[in-house]
Amino acid sequence: MSKSKKNKIKIIEPKIDTDTLDIGNVYMFYNTLFNINIFINANGFDQAMEKFDLCNFKHRDQWKVFLQCGKQPSGSKK
């Protein structure tokens, strides 16, 4: 009789709070066919893609990804 291995569950705490816009990054996924925007807070592109993949959208080639930068242009030039 073989011994069954128990799977260990490891909980990893995020290094930053991705639920706040001041610390995390905002990625916008834009569907070019249906003109739909989905906003995802994430710590880097890889995490944004992982969260997007949780939605199980088909036809990935219909989506474009945009990133909100920390310093956005604002106001007028003087």
N, CA, C and O atoms as a Maestro MAE file, in Angstrom:
{
 s_m_m2io_version
 :::
 2.0.0
}

f_m_ct {
 s_m_title
 :::
 protein
 m_atom[312] {
  # First column is atom index #
  i_m_mmod_type
  r_m_x_coord
  r_m_y_coord
  r_m_z_coord
  i_m_residue_number
  s_m_chain_name
  s_m_pdb_residue_name
  s_m_pdb_atom_name
  i_m_atomic_number
  :::
  1 25 0.846 -1.176 0.000 1 A "MET " " N  " 7
  2 3 0.000 0.000 0.000 1 A "MET " " CA " 6
  3 2 0.896 1.245 0.000 1 A "MET " " C  " 6
  4 15 1.803 1.367 0.823 1 A "MET " " O  " 8
  5 25 0.631 2.158 -0.924 2 A "SER " " N  " 7
  6 3 1.459 3.356 -1.011 2 A "SER " " CA " 6
  7 2 0.902 4.465 -0.134 2 A "SER " " C  " 6
  8 15 -0.302 4.563 0.107 2 A "SER " " O  " 8
  9 25 1.809 5.279 0.323 3 A "LYS " " N  " 7
  10 3 1.405 6.414 1.147 3 A "LYS " " CA " 6
  11 2 0.960 7.549 0.229 3 A "LYS " " C  " 6
  12 15 1.623 7.846 -0.765 3 A "LYS " " O  " 8
  13 25 -0.140 8.168 0.558 4 A "SER " " N  " 7
  14 3 -0.606 9.298 -0.249 4 A "SER " " CA " 6
  15 2 0.090 10.569 0.220 4 A "SER " " C  " 6
  16 15 0.273 10.804 1.414 4 A "SER " " O  " 8
  17 25 0.468 11.376 -0.762 5 A "LYS " " N  " 7
  18 3 1.119 12.645 -0.443 5 A "LYS " " CA " 6
  19 2 0.059 13.699 -0.189 5 A "LYS " " C  " 6
  20 15 -0.926 13.800 -0.921 5 A "LYS " " O  " 8
  21 25 0.269 14.470 0.841 6 A "LYS " " N  " 7
  22 3 -0.638 15.586 1.125 6 A "LYS " " CA " 6
  23 2 -0.110 16.821 0.427 6 A "LYS " " C  " 6
  24 15 1.068 17.159 0.549 6 A "LYS " " O  " 8
  25 25 -0.976 17.491 -0.300 7 A "ASN " " N  " 7
  26 3 -0.586 18.732 -0.950 7 A "ASN " " CA " 6
  27 2 -0.500 19.836 0.088 7 A "ASN " " C  " 6
  28 15 -1.408 20.022 0.899 7 A "ASN " " O  " 8
  29 25 0.591 20.556 0.049 8 A "LYS " " N  " 7
  30 3 0.763 21.686 0.953 8 A "LYS " " CA " 6
  31 2 0.218 22.936 0.286 8 A "LYS " " C  " 6
  32 15 0.481 23.188 -0.890 8 A "LYS " " O  " 8
  33 25 -0.527 23.699 1.025 9 A "ILE " " N  " 7
  34 3 -1.050 24.962 0.525 9 A "ILE " " CA " 6
  35 2 -0.233 26.083 1.136 9 A "ILE " " C  " 6
  36 15 -0.118 26.201 2.356 9 A "ILE " " O  " 8
  37 25 0.325 26.894 0.274 10 A "LYS " " N  " 7
  38 3 1.147 28.016 0.723 10 A "LYS " " CA " 6
  39 2 0.420 29.312 0.376 10 A "LYS " " C  " 6
  40 15 0.102 29.565 -0.786 10 A "LYS " " O  " 8
  41 25 0.167 30.112 1.374 11 A "ILE " " N  " 7
  42 3 -0.493 31.393 1.170 11 A "ILE " " CA " 6
  43 2 0.579 32.467 1.034 11 A "ILE " " C  " 6
  44 15 1.428 32.631 1.911 11 A "ILE " " O  " 8
  45 25 0.529 33.190 -0.073 12 A "ILE " " N  " 7
  46 3 1.503 34.242 -0.336 12 A "ILE " " CA " 6
  47 2 0.800 35.582 -0.237 12 A "ILE " " C  " 6
  48 15 -0.165 35.845 -0.955 12 A "ILE " " O  " 8
  49 25 1.280 36.407 0.635 13 A "GLU " " N  " 7
  50 3 0.720 37.747 0.801 13 A "GLU " " CA " 6
  51 2 1.285 38.659 -0.292 13 A "GLU " " C  " 6
  52 15 2.484 38.610 -0.565 13 A "GLU " " O  " 8
  53 25 0.447 39.488 -0.920 14 A "PRO " " N  " 7
  54 3 0.954 40.387 -1.961 14 A "PRO " " CA " 6
  55 2 1.910 41.415 -1.369 14 A "PRO " " C  " 6
  56 15 1.762 41.838 -0.223 14 A "PRO " " O  " 8
  57 25 2.889 41.804 -2.172 15 A "LYS " " N  " 7
  58 3 3.869 42.792 -1.718 15 A "LYS " " CA " 6
  59 2 3.284 44.196 -1.672 15 A "LYS " " C  " 6
  60 15 3.723 45.032 -0.882 15 A "LYS " " O  " 8
  61 25 2.293 44.452 -2.519 16 A "ILE " " N  " 7
  62 3 1.618 45.750 -2.508 16 A "ILE " " CA " 6
  63 2 0.116 45.520 -2.524 16 A "ILE " " C  " 6
  64 15 -0.356 44.433 -2.857 16 A "ILE " " O  " 8
  65 25 -0.616 46.541 -2.166 17 A "ASP " " N  " 7
  66 3 -2.072 46.472 -2.175 17 A "ASP " " CA " 6
  67 2 -2.558 46.837 -3.575 17 A "ASP " " C  " 6
  68 15 -2.578 48.012 -3.940 17 A "ASP " " O  " 8
  69 25 -2.950 45.830 -4.362 18 A "THR " " N  " 7
  70 3 -3.358 46.088 -5.736 18 A "THR " " CA " 6
  71 2 -4.795 46.579 -5.837 18 A "THR " " C  " 6
  72 15 -5.277 46.840 -6.940 18 A "THR " " O  " 8
  73 25 -5.488 46.710 -4.712 19 A "ASP " " N  " 7
  74 3 -6.855 47.209 -4.742 19 A "ASP " " CA " 6
  75 2 -6.922 48.728 -4.666 19 A "ASP " " C  " 6
  76 15 -8.001 49.309 -4.779 19 A "ASP " " O  " 8
  77 25 -5.787 49.367 -4.476 20 A "THR " " N  " 7
  78 3 -5.775 50.825 -4.440 20 A "THR " " CA " 6
  79 2 -5.028 51.346 -5.656 20 A "THR " " C  " 6
  80 15 -3.986 50.809 -6.033 20 A "THR " " O  " 8
  81 25 -5.553 52.371 -6.251 21 A "LEU " " N  " 7
  82 3 -4.958 52.894 -7.475 21 A "LEU " " CA " 6
  83 2 -3.643 53.607 -7.222 21 A "LEU " " C  " 6
  84 15 -2.825 53.726 -8.135 21 A "LEU " " O  " 8
  85 25 -3.420 54.087 -6.002 22 A "ASP " " N  " 7
  86 3 -2.199 54.828 -5.711 22 A "ASP " " CA " 6
  87 2 -0.975 53.926 -5.705 22 A "ASP " " C  " 6
  88 15 0.129 54.389 -5.992 22 A "ASP " " O  " 8
  89 25 -1.145 52.657 -5.387 23 A "ILE " " N  " 7
  90 3 -0.002 51.767 -5.252 23 A "ILE " " CA " 6
  91 2 0.098 50.783 -6.421 23 A "ILE " " C  " 6
  92 15 1.187 50.576 -6.956 23 A "ILE " " O  " 8
  93 25 -1.020 50.175 -6.821 24 A "GLY " " N  " 7
  94 3 -1.007 49.211 -7.918 24 A "GLY " " CA " 6
  95 2 -1.087 49.905 -9.269 24 A "GLY " " C  " 6
  96 15 -1.145 51.132 -9.348 24 A "GLY " " O  " 8
  97 25 -1.089 49.110 -10.326 25 A "ASN " " N  " 7
  98 3 -1.245 49.630 -11.683 25 A "ASN " " CA " 6
  99 2 -2.616 49.240 -12.202 25 A "ASN " " C  " 6
  100 15 -3.167 48.207 -11.820 25 A "ASN " " O  " 8
  101 25 -3.160 50.073 -13.073 26 A "VAL " " N  " 7
  102 3 -4.448 49.785 -13.684 26 A "VAL " " CA " 6
  103 2 -4.199 49.417 -15.145 26 A "VAL " " C  " 6
  104 15 -3.573 50.163 -15.898 26 A "VAL " " O  " 8
  105 25 -4.705 48.250 -15.518 27 A "TYR " " N  " 7
  106 3 -4.609 47.788 -16.895 27 A "TYR " " CA " 6
  107 2 -6.007 47.789 -17.484 27 A "TYR " " C  " 6
  108 15 -6.954 47.303 -16.864 27 A "TYR " " O  " 8
  109 25 -6.133 48.346 -18.698 28 A "MET " " N  " 7
  110 3 -7.418 48.336 -19.380 28 A "MET " " CA " 6
  111 2 -7.332 47.343 -20.531 28 A "MET " " C  " 6
  112 15 -6.452 47.435 -21.387 28 A "MET " " O  " 8
  113 25 -8.254 46.403 -20.537 29 A "PHE " " N  " 7
  114 3 -8.363 45.448 -21.621 29 A "PHE " " CA " 6
  115 2 -9.517 45.911 -22.503 29 A "PHE " " C  " 6
  116 15 -10.652 46.035 -22.042 29 A "PHE " " O  " 8
  117 25 -9.220 46.163 -23.764 30 A "TYR " " N  " 7
  118 3 -10.196 46.724 -24.704 30 A "TYR " " CA " 6
  119 2 -10.531 45.689 -25.773 30 A "TYR " " C  " 6
  120 15 -9.644 45.183 -26.460 30 A "TYR " " O  " 8
  121 25 -11.819 45.380 -25.904 31 A "ASN " " N  " 7
  122 3 -12.268 44.459 -26.937 31 A "ASN " " CA " 6
  123 2 -12.563 45.265 -28.192 31 A "ASN " " C  " 6
  124 15 -13.469 46.099 -28.202 31 A "ASN " " O  " 8
  125 25 -11.797 45.016 -29.252 32 A "THR " " N  " 7
  126 3 -11.911 45.792 -30.483 32 A "THR " " CA " 6
  127 2 -13.179 45.487 -31.270 32 A "THR " " C  " 6
  128 15 -13.617 46.318 -32.065 32 A "THR " " O  " 8
  129 25 -13.779 44.319 -31.070 33 A "LEU " " N  " 7
  130 3 -14.983 43.946 -31.805 33 A "LEU " " CA " 6
  131 2 -16.252 44.529 -31.180 33 A "LEU " " C  " 6
  132 15 -17.120 45.038 -31.889 33 A "LEU " " O  " 8
  133 25 -16.356 44.453 -29.855 34 A "PHE " " N  " 7
  134 3 -17.583 44.869 -29.171 34 A "PHE " " CA " 6
  135 2 -17.459 46.203 -28.427 34 A "PHE " " C  " 6
  136 15 -18.425 46.647 -27.806 34 A "PHE " " O  " 8
  137 25 -16.293 46.845 -28.477 35 A "ASN " " N  " 7
  138 3 -16.057 48.127 -27.806 35 A "ASN " " CA " 6
  139 2 -16.344 48.026 -26.303 35 A "ASN " " C  " 6
  140 15 -17.066 48.848 -25.739 35 A "ASN " " O  " 8
  141 25 -15.764 47.004 -25.670 36 A "ILE " " N  " 7
  142 3 -15.921 46.766 -24.234 36 A "ILE " " CA " 6
  143 2 -14.574 47.020 -23.556 36 A "ILE " " C  " 6
  144 15 -13.534 46.577 -24.044 36 A "ILE " " O  " 8
  145 25 -14.598 47.735 -22.429 37 A "ASN " " N  " 7
  146 3 -13.393 47.978 -21.643 37 A "ASN " " CA " 6
  147 2 -13.508 47.264 -20.304 37 A "ASN " " C  " 6
  148 15 -14.545 47.327 -19.644 37 A "ASN " " O  " 8
  149 25 -12.440 46.587 -19.910 38 A "ILE " " N  " 7
  150 3 -12.376 45.946 -18.597 38 A "ILE " " CA " 6
  151 2 -11.136 46.484 -17.895 38 A "ILE " " C  " 6
  152 15 -10.039 46.444 -18.453 38 A "ILE " " O  " 8
  153 25 -11.305 46.986 -16.675 39 A "PHE " " N  " 7
  154 3 -10.196 47.543 -15.907 39 A "PHE " " CA " 6
  155 2 -9.783 46.545 -14.837 39 A "PHE " " C  " 6
  156 15 -10.620 46.005 -14.113 39 A "PHE " " O  " 8
  157 25 -8.464 46.309 -14.749 40 A "ILE " " N  " 7
  158 3 -7.931 45.342 -13.788 40 A "ILE " " CA " 6
  159 2 -6.803 45.998 -13.001 40 A "ILE " " C  " 6
  160 15 -5.864 46.536 -13.587 40 A "ILE " " O  " 8
  161 25 -6.895 45.954 -11.669 41 A "ASN " " N  " 7
  162 3 -5.804 46.397 -10.809 41 A "ASN " " CA " 6
  163 2 -4.846 45.231 -10.630 41 A "ASN " " C  " 6
  164 15 -5.268 44.121 -10.306 41 A "ASN " " O  " 8
  165 25 -3.552 45.481 -10.840 42 A "ALA " " N  " 7
  166 3 -2.592 44.382 -10.750 42 A "ALA " " CA " 6
  167 2 -1.203 44.905 -10.428 42 A "ALA " " C  " 6
  168 15 -0.895 46.083 -10.613 42 A "ALA " " O  " 8
  169 25 -0.382 43.996 -9.944 43 A "ASN " " N  " 7
  170 3 1.019 44.280 -9.666 43 A "ASN " " CA " 6
  171 2 1.835 43.723 -10.824 43 A "ASN " " C  " 6
  172 15 2.426 42.650 -10.711 43 A "ASN " " O  " 8
  173 25 1.867 44.433 -11.912 44 A "GLY " " N  " 7
  174 3 2.637 44.016 -13.075 44 A "GLY " " CA " 6
  175 2 1.776 43.360 -14.142 44 A "GLY " " C  " 6
  176 15 0.643 42.945 -13.894 44 A "GLY " " O  " 8
  177 25 2.351 43.279 -15.342 45 A "PHE " " N  " 7
  178 3 1.644 42.760 -16.502 45 A "PHE " " CA " 6
  179 2 1.253 41.292 -16.342 45 A "PHE " " C  " 6
  180 15 0.150 40.896 -16.720 45 A "PHE " " O  " 8
  181 25 2.154 40.488 -15.782 46 A "ASP " " N  " 7
  182 3 1.865 39.057 -15.626 46 A "ASP " " CA " 6
  183 2 0.638 38.827 -14.748 46 A "ASP " " C  " 6
  184 15 -0.204 37.987 -15.066 46 A "ASP " " O  " 8
  185 25 0.533 39.567 -13.650 47 A "GLN " " N  " 7
  186 3 -0.617 39.413 -12.767 47 A "GLN " " CA " 6
  187 2 -1.890 39.914 -13.457 47 A "GLN " " C  " 6
  188 15 -2.962 39.336 -13.276 47 A "GLN " " O  " 8
  189 25 -1.774 40.974 -14.237 48 A "ALA " " N  " 7
  190 3 -2.934 41.482 -14.976 48 A "ALA " " CA " 6
  191 2 -3.431 40.430 -15.962 48 A "ALA " " C  " 6
  192 15 -4.638 40.231 -16.097 48 A "ALA " " O  " 8
  193 25 -2.523 39.761 -16.644 49 A "MET " " N  " 7
  194 3 -2.905 38.719 -17.595 49 A "MET " " CA " 6
  195 2 -3.540 37.526 -16.876 49 A "MET " " C  " 6
  196 15 -4.500 36.940 -17.376 49 A "MET " " O  " 8
  197 25 -3.008 37.166 -15.709 50 A "GLU " " N  " 7
  198 3 -3.587 36.061 -14.936 50 A "GLU " " CA " 6
  199 2 -5.027 36.375 -14.537 50 A "GLU " " C  " 6
  200 15 -5.907 35.519 -14.634 50 A "GLU " " O  " 8
  201 25 -5.260 37.609 -14.087 51 A "LYS " " N  " 7
  202 3 -6.613 38.011 -13.696 51 A "LYS " " CA " 6
  203 2 -7.543 38.046 -14.905 51 A "LYS " " C  " 6
  204 15 -8.700 37.637 -14.815 51 A "LYS " " O  " 8
  205 25 -7.034 38.536 -16.037 52 A "PHE " " N  " 7
  206 3 -7.835 38.576 -17.256 52 A "PHE " " CA " 6
  207 2 -8.206 37.158 -17.705 52 A "PHE " " C  " 6
  208 15 -9.332 36.915 -18.140 52 A "PHE " " O  " 8
  209 25 -7.258 36.231 -17.598 53 A "ASP " " N  " 7
  210 3 -7.502 34.846 -18.002 53 A "ASP " " CA " 6
  211 2 -8.568 34.169 -17.143 53 A "ASP " " C  " 6
  212 15 -9.202 33.213 -17.590 53 A "ASP " " O  " 8
  213 25 -8.772 34.652 -15.918 54 A "LEU " " N  " 7
  214 3 -9.827 34.103 -15.065 54 A "LEU " " CA " 6
  215 2 -11.220 34.319 -15.677 54 A "LEU " " C  " 6
  216 15 -12.162 33.595 -15.355 54 A "LEU " " O  " 8
  217 25 -11.342 35.312 -16.553 55 A "CYS " " N  " 7
  218 3 -12.624 35.601 -17.204 55 A "CYS " " CA " 6
  219 2 -12.959 34.598 -18.306 55 A "CYS " " C  " 6
  220 15 -14.115 34.502 -18.719 55 A "CYS " " O  " 8
  221 25 -11.972 33.858 -18.785 56 A "ASN " " N  " 7
  222 3 -12.157 32.838 -19.838 56 A "ASN " " CA " 6
  223 2 -12.795 33.385 -21.112 56 A "ASN " " C  " 6
  224 15 -13.669 32.744 -21.695 56 A "ASN " " O  " 8
  225 25 -12.358 34.574 -21.546 57 A "PHE " " N  " 7
  226 3 -12.858 35.120 -22.798 57 A "PHE " " CA " 6
  227 2 -12.250 34.356 -23.972 57 A "PHE " " C  " 6
  228 15 -11.071 34.002 -23.956 57 A "PHE " " O  " 8
  229 25 -13.070 34.110 -24.984 58 A "LYS " " N  " 7
  230 3 -12.584 33.489 -26.212 58 A "LYS " " CA " 6
  231 2 -12.036 34.575 -27.126 58 A "LYS " " C  " 6
  232 15 -12.241 35.764 -26.882 58 A "LYS " " O  " 8
  233 25 -11.357 34.175 -28.150 59 A "HIS " " N  " 7
  234 3 -10.843 35.086 -29.185 59 A "HIS " " CA " 6
  235 2 -9.939 36.161 -28.587 59 A "HIS " " C  " 6
  236 15 -10.228 37.355 -28.667 59 A "HIS " " O  " 8
  237 25 -8.860 35.720 -27.998 60 A "ARG " " N  " 7
  238 3 -7.929 36.645 -27.345 60 A "ARG " " CA " 6
  239 2 -7.376 37.692 -28.309 60 A "ARG " " C  " 6
  240 15 -6.968 38.774 -27.885 60 A "ARG " " O  " 8
  241 25 -7.362 37.378 -29.591 61 A "ASP " " N  " 7
  242 3 -6.839 38.324 -30.578 61 A "ASP " " CA " 6
  243 2 -7.731 39.559 -30.740 61 A "ASP " " C  " 6
  244 15 -7.324 40.518 -31.395 61 A "ASP " " O  " 8
  245 25 -8.930 39.559 -30.160 62 A "GLN " " N  " 7
  246 3 -9.825 40.716 -30.215 62 A "GLN " " CA " 6
  247 2 -9.545 41.723 -29.099 62 A "GLN " " C  " 6
  248 15 -10.184 42.774 -29.052 62 A "GLN " " O  " 8
  249 25 -8.600 41.422 -28.198 63 A "TRP " " N  " 7
  250 3 -8.341 42.272 -27.040 63 A "TRP " " CA " 6
  251 2 -7.005 42.993 -27.173 63 A "TRP " " C  " 6
  252 15 -6.019 42.418 -27.634 63 A "TRP " " O  " 8
  253 25 -6.986 44.266 -26.760 64 A "LYS " " N  " 7
  254 3 -5.758 45.061 -26.645 64 A "LYS " " CA " 6
  255 2 -5.601 45.452 -25.192 64 A "LYS " " C  " 6
  256 15 -6.591 45.595 -24.475 64 A "LYS " " O  " 8
  257 25 -4.354 45.627 -24.747 65 A "VAL " " N  " 7
  258 3 -4.075 45.945 -23.344 65 A "VAL " " CA " 6
  259 2 -3.439 47.333 -23.262 65 A "VAL " " C  " 6
  260 15 -2.520 47.657 -24.015 65 A "VAL " " O  " 8
  261 25 -3.953 48.154 -22.323 66 A "PHE " " N  " 7
  262 3 -3.419 49.494 -22.079 66 A "PHE " " CA " 6
  263 2 -3.054 49.623 -20.612 66 A "PHE " " C  " 6
  264 15 -3.696 49.012 -19.757 66 A "PHE " " O  " 8
  265 25 -2.031 50.411 -20.310 67 A "LEU " " N  " 7
  266 3 -1.545 50.607 -18.947 67 A "LEU " " CA " 6
  267 2 -1.674 52.064 -18.545 67 A "LEU " " C  " 6
  268 15 -1.311 52.960 -19.307 67 A "LEU " " O  " 8
  269 25 -2.199 52.305 -17.326 68 A "GLN " " N  " 7
  270 3 -2.240 53.655 -16.776 68 A "GLN " " CA " 6
  271 2 -0.880 53.947 -16.154 68 A "GLN " " C  " 6
  272 15 -0.412 53.197 -15.298 68 A "GLN " " O  " 8
  273 25 -0.254 55.022 -16.580 69 A "CYS " " N  " 7
  274 3 1.056 55.412 -16.040 69 A "CYS " " CA " 6
  275 2 0.873 56.263 -14.790 69 A "CYS " " C  " 6
  276 15 -0.175 56.876 -14.590 69 A "CYS " " O  " 8
  277 25 1.895 56.292 -13.962 70 A "GLY " " N  " 7
  278 3 1.832 57.059 -12.717 70 A "GLY " " CA " 6
  279 2 1.693 58.546 -12.946 70 A "GLY " " C  " 6
  280 15 0.980 59.218 -12.200 70 A "GLY " " O  " 8
  281 25 2.354 59.078 -13.954 71 A "LYS " " N  " 7
  282 3 2.292 60.509 -14.245 71 A "LYS " " CA " 6
  283 2 1.532 60.702 -15.551 71 A "LYS " " C  " 6
  284 15 2.052 60.438 -16.635 71 A "LYS " " O  " 8
  285 25 0.298 61.167 -15.427 72 A "GLN " " N  " 7
  286 3 -0.545 61.423 -16.588 72 A "GLN " " CA " 6
  287 2 -0.431 62.905 -16.954 72 A "GLN " " C  " 6
  288 15 -0.291 63.755 -16.074 72 A "GLN " " O  " 8
  289 25 -0.490 63.207 -18.236 73 A "PRO " " N  " 7
  290 3 -0.484 64.634 -18.625 73 A "PRO " " CA " 6
  291 2 -1.779 65.299 -18.138 73 A "PRO " " C  " 6
  292 15 -2.869 64.745 -18.285 73 A "PRO " " O  " 8
  293 25 -1.641 66.467 -17.571 74 A "SER " " N  " 7
  294 3 -2.818 67.195 -17.102 74 A "SER " " CA " 6
  295 2 -2.612 68.683 -17.282 74 A "SER " " C  " 6
  296 15 -1.485 69.176 -17.330 74 A "SER " " O  " 8
  297 25 -3.716 69.380 -17.380 75 A "GLY " " N  " 7
  298 3 -3.647 70.828 -17.516 75 A "GLY " " CA " 6
  299 2 -3.203 71.248 -18.912 75 A "GLY " " C  " 6
  300 15 -2.999 70.412 -19.791 75 A "GLY " " O  " 8
  301 25 -3.058 72.543 -19.099 76 A "SER " " N  " 7
  302 3 -2.645 73.048 -20.413 76 A "SER " " CA " 6
  303 2 -1.208 73.532 -20.346 76 A "SER " " C  " 6
  304 15 -0.689 73.830 -19.270 76 A "SER " " O  " 8
  305 25 -0.573 73.606 -21.503 77 A "LYS " " N  " 7
  306 3 0.794 74.127 -21.573 77 A "LYS " " CA " 6
  307 2 0.749 75.627 -21.436 77 A "LYS " " C  " 6
  308 15 -0.121 76.284 -22.008 77 A "LYS " " O  " 8
  309 25 1.682 76.175 -20.678 78 A "LYS " " N  " 7
  310 3 1.738 77.644 -20.521 78 A "LYS " " CA " 6
  311 2 3.019 78.159 -21.066 78 A "LYS " " C  " 6
  312 15 3.264 79.364 -21.033 78 A "LYS " " O  " 8
  :::
 }
 m_bond[311] {
  # First column is bond index #
  i_m_from
  i_m_to
  i_m_order
  :::
  1 1 2 1
  2 2 3 1
  3 3 4 2
  4 3 5 1
  5 5 6 1
  6 6 7 1
  7 7 8 2
  8 7 9 1
  9 9 10 1
  10 10 11 1
  11 11 12 2
  12 11 13 1
  13 13 14 1
  14 14 15 1
  15 15 16 2
  16 15 17 1
  17 17 18 1
  18 18 19 1
  19 19 20 2
  20 19 21 1
  21 21 22 1
  22 22 23 1
  23 23 24 2
  24 23 25 1
  25 25 26 1
  26 26 27 1
  27 27 28 2
  28 27 29 1
  29 29 30 1
  30 30 31 1
  31 31 32 2
  32 31 33 1
  33 33 34 1
  34 34 35 1
  35 35 36 2
  36 35 37 1
  37 37 38 1
  38 38 39 1
  39 39 40 2
  40 39 41 1
  41 41 42 1
  42 42 43 1
  43 43 44 2
  44 43 45 1
  45 45 46 1
  46 46 47 1
  47 47 48 2
  48 47 49 1
  49 49 50 1
  50 50 51 1
  51 51 52 2
  52 51 53 1
  53 53 54 1
  54 54 55 1
  55 55 56 2
  56 55 57 1
  57 57 58 1
  58 58 59 1
  59 59 60 2
  60 59 61 1
  61 61 62 1
  62 62 63 1
  63 63 64 2
  64 63 65 1
  65 65 66 1
  66 66 67 1
  67 67 68 2
  68 67 69 1
  69 69 70 1
  70 70 71 1
  71 71 72 2
  72 71 73 1
  73 73 74 1
  74 74 75 1
  75 75 76 2
  76 75 77 1
  77 77 78 1
  78 78 79 1
  79 79 80 2
  80 79 81 1
  81 81 82 1
  82 82 83 1
  83 83 84 2
  84 83 85 1
  85 85 86 1
  86 86 87 1
  87 87 88 2
  88 87 89 1
  89 89 90 1
  90 90 91 1
  91 91 92 2
  92 91 93 1
  93 93 94 1
  94 94 95 1
  95 95 96 2
  96 95 97 1
  97 97 98 1
  98 98 99 1
  99 99 100 2
  100 99 101 1
  101 101 102 1
  102 102 103 1
  103 103 104 2
  104 103 105 1
  105 105 106 1
  106 106 107 1
  107 107 108 2
  108 107 109 1
  109 109 110 1
  110 110 111 1
  111 111 112 2
  112 111 113 1
  113 113 114 1
  114 114 115 1
  115 115 116 2
  116 115 117 1
  117 117 118 1
  118 118 119 1
  119 119 120 2
  120 119 121 1
  121 121 122 1
  122 122 123 1
  123 123 124 2
  124 123 125 1
  125 125 126 1
  126 126 127 1
  127 127 128 2
  128 127 129 1
  129 129 130 1
  130 130 131 1
  131 131 132 2
  132 131 133 1
  133 133 134 1
  134 134 135 1
  135 135 136 2
  136 135 137 1
  137 137 138 1
  138 138 139 1
  139 139 140 2
  140 139 141 1
  141 141 142 1
  142 142 143 1
  143 143 144 2
  144 143 145 1
  145 145 146 1
  146 146 147 1
  147 147 148 2
  148 147 149 1
  149 149 150 1
  150 150 151 1
  151 151 152 2
  152 151 153 1
  153 153 154 1
  154 154 155 1
  155 155 156 2
  156 155 157 1
  157 157 158 1
  158 158 159 1
  159 159 160 2
  160 159 161 1
  161 161 162 1
  162 162 163 1
  163 163 164 2
  164 163 165 1
  165 165 166 1
  166 166 167 1
  167 167 168 2
  168 167 169 1
  169 169 170 1
  170 170 171 1
  171 171 172 2
  172 171 173 1
  173 173 174 1
  174 174 175 1
  175 175 176 2
  176 175 177 1
  177 177 178 1
  178 178 179 1
  179 179 180 2
  180 179 181 1
  181 181 182 1
  182 182 183 1
  183 183 184 2
  184 183 185 1
  185 185 186 1
  186 186 187 1
  187 187 188 2
  188 187 189 1
  189 189 190 1
  190 190 191 1
  191 191 192 2
  192 191 193 1
  193 193 194 1
  194 194 195 1
  195 195 196 2
  196 195 197 1
  197 197 198 1
  198 198 199 1
  199 199 200 2
  200 199 201 1
  201 201 202 1
  202 202 203 1
  203 203 204 2
  204 203 205 1
  205 205 206 1
  206 206 207 1
  207 207 208 2
  208 207 209 1
  209 209 210 1
  210 210 211 1
  211 211 212 2
  212 211 213 1
  213 213 214 1
  214 214 215 1
  215 215 216 2
  216 215 217 1
  217 217 218 1
  218 218 219 1
  219 219 220 2
  220 219 221 1
  221 221 222 1
  222 222 223 1
  223 223 224 2
  224 223 225 1
  225 225 226 1
  226 226 227 1
  227 227 228 2
  228 227 229 1
  229 229 230 1
  230 230 231 1
  231 231 232 2
  232 231 233 1
  233 233 234 1
  234 234 235 1
  235 235 236 2
  236 235 237 1
  237 237 238 1
  238 238 239 1
  239 239 240 2
  240 239 241 1
  241 241 242 1
  242 242 243 1
  243 243 244 2
  244 243 245 1
  245 245 246 1
  246 246 247 1
  247 247 248 2
  248 247 249 1
  249 249 250 1
  250 250 251 1
  251 251 252 2
  252 251 253 1
  253 253 254 1
  254 254 255 1
  255 255 256 2
  256 255 257 1
  257 257 258 1
  258 258 259 1
  259 259 260 2
  260 259 261 1
  261 261 262 1
  262 262 263 1
  263 263 264 2
  264 263 265 1
  265 265 266 1
  266 266 267 1
  267 267 268 2
  268 267 269 1
  269 269 270 1
  270 270 271 1
  271 271 272 2
  272 271 273 1
  273 273 274 1
  274 274 275 1
  275 275 276 2
  276 275 277 1
  277 277 278 1
  278 278 279 1
  279 279 280 2
  280 279 281 1
  281 281 282 1
  282 282 283 1
  283 283 284 2
  284 283 285 1
  285 285 286 1
  286 286 287 1
  287 287 288 2
  288 287 289 1
  289 289 290 1
  290 290 291 1
  291 291 292 2
  292 291 293 1
  293 293 294 1
  294 294 295 1
  295 295 296 2
  296 295 297 1
  297 297 298 1
  298 298 299 1
  299 299 300 2
  300 299 301 1
  301 301 302 1
  302 302 303 1
  303 303 304 2
  304 303 305 1
  305 305 306 1
  306 306 307 1
  307 307 308 2
  308 307 309 1
  309 309 310 1
  310 310 311 1
  311 311 312 2
  :::
 }
}
